[in-house]
């Protein structure tokens, strides 16, 4: 998510995007970075640059926001379907357990017949 890369909230202005980019890019710029992972810094710098380019272009930003919204809607639909599946699975397991218990438990008629036989003896 380009907003997360720059540490911004969705709907940030172009000025906020520029400020965040400038601040973060100075930390990982390939010419200035002196840390232990120069390759990681270059990769981070490229991600920051790409995020800035997308969020500063109105058409690209609108397309990116539409994709993010579509993914969020899809994720919500999937979670709702998974909730229904989970409920159905739990109900099925409960019915199976009840059927298994009924199969192996002696029936009331069989218990009464056995009790009667014992009284007769």
N, C-alpha and C positions, 0 to 999 in steps of 0.2 A: 504494500500500500504506500503510495507516494507521500501521503500525508504523514504517515508514521515515520518514513525515512527522514523527513525534514522536521519531525517533531511538532507538527501543526494539527489544529483541529480542522475538520472538514468545513469548507467555506471560507478559508483564510484569504485575505486580499493578496494581490500581486506584490504589494510592498512587504507584507509579512513573509511571503515566499522568498523574496529576494534577501531579506534580512536573515532568515533562517539558513538559507543556502550559503550566504557569505560567511556567517559565523561557523557553520559546520564544515564548510569546505576548507577553511583556513587550517583546521586541525589535521586534515588528512591530505592536503594538497601534495602531490608527488615531489615537488621541488622543496617543500618546507618540512615534510614529515621526517622525524628523526627516531621513530620508535622501532621496536623489534620486528614488526611485520609490514614491510613496505608493500608487498603484494596485496595484502588485505586492505591497506590504506588506499591503494590505487583502485581496487574494486569498489570500496566504499565511496571514493570520490566520483567514480563513474555513475554509481547509483544516485548520488546526490545531484549530479548534473542532469541525469535523465529525468529525475523527479522535478527539478526546477523547470526544465524545458516543457514538460507536459503541463505542469500547473500554471505556467505563465501564458500558455497559448489557450485562448478561449475555446476553440473547437476541440483541441485535444483534451482539455480539461472536462468539457461536457461529455465527450465520449468515454473518458475514464470514469467519471461519476456514474454514467449510465451502466457501465460494466459492473462497477462496485454495487450499485443498487440491485442489478439483476442477480448477482451472486448472493447477496443478502436475502433476496426474496426466495431464491432457490434453496438456500440453506434453511430458511424458515419452513418451507414446504416439506423438505426432507425430514426435519425434526418433528413436524406434525405427523407425517406418515409413520415415522419410527415410533412415536407415542402410541398410535393406533395398533401397530404391529406388536408392540410390547404388551399392550392390554390384551390383545387377542391371544398371544402366546401364554400369558398368565392364566387366562380363563381356560384355555385348552389343557394346560398342565393341571389345573385344579379339577377339571372334569375327569381327566385320566386318573388322578390320584383317588378321586371318589369312586370311580369304577373299579379300580384295583382293590381298594379297601372293601367294597361290596362283594367282589368276587371271592376274596379270601376270608372274609368274616362269615361266620355261620349265620344263616338266615334265622329269623324269629320263629318260623314254622319248624325248622329243623331242630332248633334249641328246645322248643316246646315238646316235640316228639321224643327227643332224647331224655328230657326230664320225665316225661310220662313213663317211658320204658324203665327208667331207674326206679320210679315209684312202684311199678308193678313187680319188680324183682325183689 
